[in-house]
Amino acid sequence: MKQQNVNRKAQRTLRHKRITKHLKTIGNTKPRLVVSRSNANIVAQIVDDQTGKTLFSSSTLQLKLKGNNIKNATLVGEDIAKKAVANKVTAVVFDRGGNKYHGKIKALADAARANGLKF
């Protein structure tokens, strides 16, 4: 019988690995929009899995925003979408990083969609 993890961080890490492995197999021609969240900041990166490089990134640290809230997540989503569309990247695969598609993650995704990214 498989041992259950009770550690929330370990569970999120396992979910992230499972989701990322699936996204790499189905969307291997499109770059991934990866979202990472902590208590203080939110980070979005567009990663090309074929070369293993980060194409664009945006975060509350780069934008010099205070606090980790839905408003700041929306601003990060707008910024990453504008950078990607300016460099002719319009189709991506969304990787929520093992987090629930809820609150800040959803706000970032909706803002990116509103500014031209398709996923």
Chimera marker file (.cmm) of the C-alpha trace (Angstrom):
<marker_set name="trace">
<marker id="1" x="0.000" y="0.000" z="0.000" r="1" g="1" b="0" radius="0.5"/>
<marker id="2" x="1.285" y="3.465" z="-0.879" r="1" g="1" b="0" radius="0.5"/>
<marker id="3" x="2.239" y="5.667" z="2.050" r="1" g="1" b="0" radius="0.5"/>
<marker id="4" x="0.168" y="8.841" z="2.400" r="1" g="1" b="0" radius="0.5"/>
<marker id="5" x="1.943" y="12.159" z="2.789" r="1" g="1" b="0" radius="0.5"/>
<marker id="6" x="0.521" y="14.450" z="5.418" r="1" g="1" b="0" radius="0.5"/>
<marker id="7" x="2.964" y="17.271" z="4.691" r="1" g="1" b="0" radius="0.5"/>
<marker id="8" x="1.162" y="19.916" z="2.598" r="1" g="1" b="0" radius="0.5"/>
<marker id="9" x="4.343" y="21.131" z="0.907" r="1" g="1" b="0" radius="0.5"/>
<marker id="10" x="5.278" y="17.603" z="-0.146" r="1" g="1" b="0" radius="0.5"/>
<marker id="11" x="1.761" y="17.009" z="-1.501" r="1" g="1" b="0" radius="0.5"/>
<marker id="12" x="1.938" y="20.211" z="-3.575" r="1" g="1" b="0" radius="0.5"/>
<marker id="13" x="5.353" y="19.193" z="-4.911" r="1" g="1" b="0" radius="0.5"/>
<marker id="14" x="4.008" y="15.796" z="-5.988" r="1" g="1" b="0" radius="0.5"/>
<marker id="15" x="1.016" y="17.451" z="-7.700" r="1" g="1" b="0" radius="0.5"/>
<marker id="16" x="3.348" y="19.878" z="-9.474" r="1" g="1" b="0" radius="0.5"/>
<marker id="17" x="5.577" y="17.071" z="-10.779" r="1" g="1" b="0" radius="0.5"/>
<marker id="18" x="2.555" y="15.104" z="-12.006" r="1" g="1" b="0" radius="0.5"/>
<marker id="19" x="0.994" y="18.112" z="-13.763" r="1" g="1" b="0" radius="0.5"/>
<marker id="20" x="4.290" y="19.250" z="-15.331" r="1" g="1" b="0" radius="0.5"/>
<marker id="21" x="5.033" y="15.756" z="-16.675" r="1" g="1" b="0" radius="0.5"/>
<marker id="22" x="1.584" y="15.638" z="-18.293" r="1" g="1" b="0" radius="0.5"/>
<marker id="23" x="1.910" y="19.135" z="-19.793" r="1" g="1" b="0" radius="0.5"/>
<marker id="24" x="5.331" y="18.364" z="-21.253" r="1" g="1" b="0" radius="0.5"/>
<marker id="25" x="3.915" y="15.354" z="-23.106" r="1" g="1" b="0" radius="0.5"/>
<marker id="26" x="0.744" y="16.934" z="-24.525" r="1" g="1" b="0" radius="0.5"/>
<marker id="27" x="1.946" y="20.449" z="-25.243" r="1" g="1" b="0" radius="0.5"/>
<marker id="28" x="5.552" y="19.882" z="-26.207" r="1" g="1" b="0" radius="0.5"/>
<marker id="29" x="5.453" y="22.432" z="-29.050" r="1" g="1" b="0" radius="0.5"/>
<marker id="30" x="4.053" y="25.250" z="-26.911" r="1" g="1" b="0" radius="0.5"/>
<marker id="31" x="5.925" y="27.002" z="-24.111" r="1" g="1" b="0" radius="0.5"/>
<marker id="32" x="4.630" y="26.639" z="-20.531" r="1" g="1" b="0" radius="0.5"/>
<marker id="33" x="3.331" y="29.525" z="-18.432" r="1" g="1" b="0" radius="0.5"/>
<marker id="34" x="4.544" y="28.467" z="-14.967" r="1" g="1" b="0" radius="0.5"/>
<marker id="35" x="3.122" y="30.176" z="-11.883" r="1" g="1" b="0" radius="0.5"/>
<marker id="36" x="4.895" y="30.040" z="-8.519" r="1" g="1" b="0" radius="0.5"/>
<marker id="37" x="3.392" y="31.497" z="-5.391" r="1" g="1" b="0" radius="0.5"/>
<marker id="38" x="4.723" y="32.147" z="-1.911" r="1" g="1" b="0" radius="0.5"/>
<marker id="39" x="3.322" y="34.009" z="1.066" r="1" g="1" b="0" radius="0.5"/>
<marker id="40" x="5.080" y="37.200" z="-0.011" r="1" g="1" b="0" radius="0.5"/>
<marker id="41" x="5.311" y="37.100" z="-3.835" r="1" g="1" b="0" radius="0.5"/>
<marker id="42" x="3.954" y="35.635" z="-7.039" r="1" g="1" b="0" radius="0.5"/>
<marker id="43" x="6.133" y="34.757" z="-10.047" r="1" g="1" b="0" radius="0.5"/>
<marker id="44" x="5.153" y="33.902" z="-13.633" r="1" g="1" b="0" radius="0.5"/>
<marker id="45" x="7.584" y="32.495" z="-16.194" r="1" g="1" b="0" radius="0.5"/>
<marker id="46" x="7.210" y="31.366" z="-19.776" r="1" g="1" b="0" radius="0.5"/>
<marker id="47" x="9.523" y="28.371" z="-20.245" r="1" g="1" b="0" radius="0.5"/>
<marker id="48" x="10.488" y="26.629" z="-23.478" r="1" g="1" b="0" radius="0.5"/>
<marker id="49" x="10.812" y="22.937" z="-22.579" r="1" g="1" b="0" radius="0.5"/>
<marker id="50" x="12.584" y="22.009" z="-25.808" r="1" g="1" b="0" radius="0.5"/>
<marker id="51" x="15.586" y="24.199" z="-24.994" r="1" g="1" b="0" radius="0.5"/>
<marker id="52" x="15.068" y="24.268" z="-21.223" r="1" g="1" b="0" radius="0.5"/>
<marker id="53" x="15.252" y="28.056" z="-21.033" r="1" g="1" b="0" radius="0.5"/>
<marker id="54" x="13.065" y="30.757" z="-19.550" r="1" g="1" b="0" radius="0.5"/>
<marker id="55" x="11.842" y="33.068" z="-22.299" r="1" g="1" b="0" radius="0.5"/>
<marker id="56" x="10.075" y="35.735" z="-20.216" r="1" g="1" b="0" radius="0.5"/>
<marker id="57" x="9.392" y="36.305" z="-16.553" r="1" g="1" b="0" radius="0.5"/>
<marker id="58" x="7.485" y="38.677" z="-14.360" r="1" g="1" b="0" radius="0.5"/>
<marker id="59" x="6.983" y="38.902" z="-10.618" r="1" g="1" b="0" radius="0.5"/>
<marker id="60" x="5.882" y="41.195" z="-7.852" r="1" g="1" b="0" radius="0.5"/>
<marker id="61" x="9.595" y="41.721" z="-7.106" r="1" g="1" b="0" radius="0.5"/>
<marker id="62" x="10.374" y="42.875" z="-10.666" r="1" g="1" b="0" radius="0.5"/>
<marker id="63" x="7.350" y="45.183" z="-10.705" r="1" g="1" b="0" radius="0.5"/>
<marker id="64" x="8.225" y="46.454" z="-7.196" r="1" g="1" b="0" radius="0.5"/>
<marker id="65" x="4.762" y="45.674" z="-5.821" r="1" g="1" b="0" radius="0.5"/>
<marker id="66" x="4.116" y="45.348" z="-2.102" r="1" g="1" b="0" radius="0.5"/>
<marker id="67" x="2.067" y="42.409" z="-0.900" r="1" g="1" b="0" radius="0.5"/>
<marker id="68" x="0.802" y="39.210" z="-2.424" r="1" g="1" b="0" radius="0.5"/>
<marker id="69" x="-2.826" y="39.869" z="-3.293" r="1" g="1" b="0" radius="0.5"/>
<marker id="70" x="-5.226" y="39.402" z="-6.200" r="1" g="1" b="0" radius="0.5"/>
<marker id="71" x="-4.626" y="42.918" z="-7.537" r="1" g="1" b="0" radius="0.5"/>
<marker id="72" x="-0.870" y="42.349" z="-7.766" r="1" g="1" b="0" radius="0.5"/>
<marker id="73" x="-1.391" y="38.899" z="-9.315" r="1" g="1" b="0" radius="0.5"/>
<marker id="74" x="-3.496" y="40.579" z="-12.008" r="1" g="1" b="0" radius="0.5"/>
<marker id="75" x="-0.712" y="43.081" z="-12.708" r="1" g="1" b="0" radius="0.5"/>
<marker id="76" x="1.853" y="40.266" z="-13.010" r="1" g="1" b="0" radius="0.5"/>
<marker id="77" x="-0.462" y="38.426" z="-15.427" r="1" g="1" b="0" radius="0.5"/>
<marker id="78" x="-0.859" y="41.548" z="-17.576" r="1" g="1" b="0" radius="0.5"/>
<marker id="79" x="2.904" y="42.148" z="-17.629" r="1" g="1" b="0" radius="0.5"/>
<marker id="80" x="3.849" y="38.597" z="-18.639" r="1" g="1" b="0" radius="0.5"/>
<marker id="81" x="1.208" y="38.585" z="-21.385" r="1" g="1" b="0" radius="0.5"/>
<marker id="82" x="2.408" y="41.917" z="-22.789" r="1" g="1" b="0" radius="0.5"/>
<marker id="83" x="6.023" y="40.679" z="-22.863" r="1" g="1" b="0" radius="0.5"/>
<marker id="84" x="5.008" y="37.457" z="-24.615" r="1" g="1" b="0" radius="0.5"/>
<marker id="85" x="2.717" y="39.065" z="-27.191" r="1" g="1" b="0" radius="0.5"/>
<marker id="86" x="5.346" y="41.710" z="-27.994" r="1" g="1" b="0" radius="0.5"/>
<marker id="87" x="7.736" y="38.857" z="-28.874" r="1" g="1" b="0" radius="0.5"/>
<marker id="88" x="5.098" y="36.947" z="-30.912" r="1" g="1" b="0" radius="0.5"/>
<marker id="89" x="4.350" y="34.210" z="-28.388" r="1" g="1" b="0" radius="0.5"/>
<marker id="90" x="0.573" y="33.908" z="-28.176" r="1" g="1" b="0" radius="0.5"/>
<marker id="91" x="-0.140" y="30.225" z="-27.419" r="1" g="1" b="0" radius="0.5"/>
<marker id="92" x="1.070" y="28.703" z="-24.166" r="1" g="1" b="0" radius="0.5"/>
<marker id="93" x="0.207" y="25.824" z="-21.835" r="1" g="1" b="0" radius="0.5"/>
<marker id="94" x="-0.785" y="26.880" z="-18.296" r="1" g="1" b="0" radius="0.5"/>
<marker id="95" x="1.095" y="25.204" z="-15.421" r="1" g="1" b="0" radius="0.5"/>
<marker id="96" x="-0.460" y="26.173" z="-12.093" r="1" g="1" b="0" radius="0.5"/>
<marker id="97" x="2.420" y="24.694" z="-10.126" r="1" g="1" b="0" radius="0.5"/>
<marker id="98" x="0.384" y="22.288" z="-8.017" r="1" g="1" b="0" radius="0.5"/>
<marker id="99" x="-1.734" y="25.113" z="-6.591" r="1" g="1" b="0" radius="0.5"/>
<marker id="100" x="-5.510" y="25.272" z="-6.826" r="1" g="1" b="0" radius="0.5"/>
<marker id="101" x="-6.909" y="27.222" z="-9.768" r="1" g="1" b="0" radius="0.5"/>
<marker id="102" x="-8.435" y="29.710" z="-7.390" r="1" g="1" b="0" radius="0.5"/>
<marker id="103" x="-7.865" y="33.252" z="-6.141" r="1" g="1" b="0" radius="0.5"/>
<marker id="104" x="-4.474" y="34.677" z="-7.143" r="1" g="1" b="0" radius="0.5"/>
<marker id="105" x="-3.674" y="31.901" z="-9.632" r="1" g="1" b="0" radius="0.5"/>
<marker id="106" x="-7.011" y="32.407" z="-11.380" r="1" g="1" b="0" radius="0.5"/>
<marker id="107" x="-6.602" y="36.206" z="-11.390" r="1" g="1" b="0" radius="0.5"/>
<marker id="108" x="-3.168" y="35.907" z="-13.010" r="1" g="1" b="0" radius="0.5"/>
<marker id="109" x="-4.494" y="33.491" z="-15.655" r="1" g="1" b="0" radius="0.5"/>
<marker id="110" x="-7.529" y="35.663" z="-16.457" r="1" g="1" b="0" radius="0.5"/>
<marker id="111" x="-5.349" y="38.768" z="-16.809" r="1" g="1" b="0" radius="0.5"/>
<marker id="112" x="-2.958" y="36.930" z="-19.134" r="1" g="1" b="0" radius="0.5"/>
<marker id="113" x="-5.880" y="35.740" z="-21.280" r="1" g="1" b="0" radius="0.5"/>
<marker id="114" x="-7.356" y="39.241" z="-21.395" r="1" g="1" b="0" radius="0.5"/>
<marker id="115" x="-4.048" y="40.625" z="-22.701" r="1" g="1" b="0" radius="0.5"/>
<marker id="116" x="-3.638" y="38.219" z="-25.608" r="1" g="1" b="0" radius="0.5"/>
<marker id="117" x="-2.296" y="34.860" z="-24.397" r="1" g="1" b="0" radius="0.5"/>
<marker id="118" x="-4.232" y="31.781" z="-25.460" r="1" g="1" b="0" radius="0.5"/>
<marker id="119" x="-4.372" y="28.678" z="-23.269" r="1" g="1" b="0" radius="0.5"/>
<link id1="1" id2="2" r="1" g="1" b="0" radius="0.2"/>
<link id1="2" id2="3" r="1" g="1" b="0" radius="0.2"/>
<link id1="3" id2="4" r="1" g="1" b="0" radius="0.2"/>
<link id1="4" id2="5" r="1" g="1" b="0" radius="0.2"/>
<link id1="5" id2="6" r="1" g="1" b="0" radius="0.2"/>
<link id1="6" id2="7" r="1" g="1" b="0" radius="0.2"/>
<link id1="7" id2="8" r="1" g="1" b="0" radius="0.2"/>
<link id1="8" id2="9" r="1" g="1" b="0" radius="0.2"/>
<link id1="9" id2="10" r="1" g="1" b="0" radius="0.2"/>
<link id1="10" id2="11" r="1" g="1" b="0" radius="0.2"/>
<link id1="11" id2="12" r="1" g="1" b="0" radius="0.2"/>
<link id1="12" id2="13" r="1" g="1" b="0" radius="0.2"/>
<link id1="13" id2="14" r="1" g="1" b="0" radius="0.2"/>
<link id1="14" id2="15" r="1" g="1" b="0" radius="0.2"/>
<link id1="15" id2="16" r="1" g="1" b="0" radius="0.2"/>
<link id1="16" id2="17" r="1" g="1" b="0" radius="0.2"/>
<link id1="17" id2="18" r="1" g="1" b="0" radius="0.2"/>
<link id1="18" id2="19" r="1" g="1" b="0" radius="0.2"/>
<link id1="19" id2="20" r="1" g="1" b="0" radius="0.2"/>
<link id1="20" id2="21" r="1" g="1" b="0" radius="0.2"/>
<link id1="21" id2="22" r="1" g="1" b="0" radius="0.2"/>
<link id1="22" id2="23" r="1" g="1" b="0" radius="0.2"/>
<link id1="23" id2="24" r="1" g="1" b="0" radius="0.2"/>
<link id1="24" id2="25" r="1" g="1" b="0" radius="0.2"/>
<link id1="25" id2="26" r="1" g="1" b="0" radius="0.2"/>
<link id1="26" id2="27" r="1" g="1" b="0" radius="0.2"/>
<link id1="27" id2="28" r="1" g="1" b="0" radius="0.2"/>
<link id1="28" id2="29" r="1" g="1" b="0" radius="0.2"/>
<link id1="29" id2="30" r="1" g="1" b="0" radius="0.2"/>
<link id1="30" id2="31" r="1" g="1" b="0" radius="0.2"/>
<link id1="31" id2="32" r="1" g="1" b="0" radius="0.2"/>
<link id1="32" id2="33" r="1" g="1" b="0" radius="0.2"/>
<link id1="33" id2="34" r="1" g="1" b="0" radius="0.2"/>
<link id1="34" id2="35" r="1" g="1" b="0" radius="0.2"/>
<link id1="35" id2="36" r="1" g="1" b="0" radius="0.2"/>
<link id1="36" id2="37" r="1" g="1" b="0" radius="0.2"/>
<link id1="37" id2="38" r="1" g="1" b="0" radius="0.2"/>
<link id1="38" id2="39" r="1" g="1" b="0" radius="0.2"/>
<link id1="39" id2="40" r="1" g="1" b="0" radius="0.2"/>
<link id1="40" id2="41" r="1" g="1" b="0" radius="0.2"/>
<link id1="41" id2="42" r="1" g="1" b="0" radius="0.2"/>
<link id1="42" id2="43" r="1" g="1" b="0" radius="0.2"/>
<link id1="43" id2="44" r="1" g="1" b="0" radius="0.2"/>
<link id1="44" id2="45" r="1" g="1" b="0" radius="0.2"/>
<link id1="45" id2="46" r="1" g="1" b="0" radius="0.2"/>
<link id1="46" id2="47" r="1" g="1" b="0" radius="0.2"/>
<link id1="47" id2="48" r="1" g="1" b="0" radius="0.2"/>
<link id1="48" id2="49" r="1" g="1" b="0" radius="0.2"/>
<link id1="49" id2="50" r="1" g="1" b="0" radius="0.2"/>
<link id1="50" id2="51" r="1" g="1" b="0" radius="0.2"/>
<link id1="51" id2="52" r="1" g="1" b="0" radius="0.2"/>
<link id1="52" id2="53" r="1" g="1" b="0" radius="0.2"/>
<link id1="53" id2="54" r="1" g="1" b="0" radius="0.2"/>
<link id1="54" id2="55" r="1" g="1" b="0" radius="0.2"/>
<link id1="55" id2="56" r="1" g="1" b="0" radius="0.2"/>
<link id1="56" id2="57" r="1" g="1" b="0" radius="0.2"/>
<link id1="57" id2="58" r="1" g="1" b="0" radius="0.2"/>
<link id1="58" id2="59" r="1" g="1" b="0" radius="0.2"/>
<link id1="59" id2="60" r="1" g="1" b="0" radius="0.2"/>
<link id1="60" id2="61" r="1" g="1" b="0" radius="0.2"/>
<link id1="61" id2="62" r="1" g="1" b="0" radius="0.2"/>
<link id1="62" id2="63" r="1" g="1" b="0" radius="0.2"/>
<link id1="63" id2="64" r="1" g="1" b="0" radius="0.2"/>
<link id1="64" id2="65" r="1" g="1" b="0" radius="0.2"/>
<link id1="65" id2="66" r="1" g="1" b="0" radius="0.2"/>
<link id1="66" id2="67" r="1" g="1" b="0" radius="0.2"/>
<link id1="67" id2="68" r="1" g="1" b="0" radius="0.2"/>
<link id1="68" id2="69" r="1" g="1" b="0" radius="0.2"/>
<link id1="69" id2="70" r="1" g="1" b="0" radius="0.2"/>
<link id1="70" id2="71" r="1" g="1" b="0" radius="0.2"/>
<link id1="71" id2="72" r="1" g="1" b="0" radius="0.2"/>
<link id1="72" id2="73" r="1" g="1" b="0" radius="0.2"/>
<link id1="73" id2="74" r="1" g="1" b="0" radius="0.2"/>
<link id1="74" id2="75" r="1" g="1" b="0" radius="0.2"/>
<link id1="75" id2="76" r="1" g="1" b="0" radius="0.2"/>
<link id1="76" id2="77" r="1" g="1" b="0" radius="0.2"/>
<link id1="77" id2="78" r="1" g="1" b="0" radius="0.2"/>
<link id1="78" id2="79" r="1" g="1" b="0" radius="0.2"/>
<link id1="79" id2="80" r="1" g="1" b="0" radius="0.2"/>
<link id1="80" id2="81" r="1" g="1" b="0" radius="0.2"/>
<link id1="81" id2="82" r="1" g="1" b="0" radius="0.2"/>
<link id1="82" id2="83" r="1" g="1" b="0" radius="0.2"/>
<link id1="83" id2="84" r="1" g="1" b="0" radius="0.2"/>
<link id1="84" id2="85" r="1" g="1" b="0" radius="0.2"/>
<link id1="85" id2="86" r="1" g="1" b="0" radius="0.2"/>
<link id1="86" id2="87" r="1" g="1" b="0" radius="0.2"/>
<link id1="87" id2="88" r="1" g="1" b="0" radius="0.2"/>
<link id1="88" id2="89" r="1" g="1" b="0" radius="0.2"/>
<link id1="89" id2="90" r="1" g="1" b="0" radius="0.2"/>
<link id1="90" id2="91" r="1" g="1" b="0" radius="0.2"/>
<link id1="91" id2="92" r="1" g="1" b="0" radius="0.2"/>
<link id1="92" id2="93" r="1" g="1" b="0" radius="0.2"/>
<link id1="93" id2="94" r="1" g="1" b="0" radius="0.2"/>
<link id1="94" id2="95" r="1" g="1" b="0" radius="0.2"/>
<link id1="95" id2="96" r="1" g="1" b="0" radius="0.2"/>
<link id1="96" id2="97" r="1" g="1" b="0" radius="0.2"/>
<link id1="97" id2="98" r="1" g="1" b="0" radius="0.2"/>
<link id1="98" id2="99" r="1" g="1" b="0" radius="0.2"/>
<link id1="99" id2="100" r="1" g="1" b="0" radius="0.2"/>
<link id1="100" id2="101" r="1" g="1" b="0" radius="0.2"/>
<link id1="101" id2="102" r="1" g="1" b="0" radius="0.2"/>
<link id1="102" id2="103" r="1" g="1" b="0" radius="0.2"/>
<link id1="103" id2="104" r="1" g="1" b="0" radius="0.2"/>
<link id1="104" id2="105" r="1" g="1" b="0" radius="0.2"/>
<link id1="105" id2="106" r="1" g="1" b="0" radius="0.2"/>
<link id1="106" id2="107" r="1" g="1" b="0" radius="0.2"/>
<link id1="107" id2="108" r="1" g="1" b="0" radius="0.2"/>
<link id1="108" id2="109" r="1" g="1" b="0" radius="0.2"/>
<link id1="109" id2="110" r="1" g="1" b="0" radius="0.2"/>
<link id1="110" id2="111" r="1" g="1" b="0" radius="0.2"/>
<link id1="111" id2="112" r="1" g="1" b="0" radius="0.2"/>
<link id1="112" id2="113" r="1" g="1" b="0" radius="0.2"/>
<link id1="113" id2="114" r="1" g="1" b="0" radius="0.2"/>
<link id1="114" id2="115" r="1" g="1" b="0" radius="0.2"/>
<link id1="115" id2="116" r="1" g="1" b="0" radius="0.2"/>
<link id1="116" id2="117" r="1" g="1" b="0" radius="0.2"/>
<link id1="117" id2="118" r="1" g="1" b="0" radius="0.2"/>
<link id1="118" id2="119" r="1" g="1" b="0" radius="0.2"/>
</marker_set>
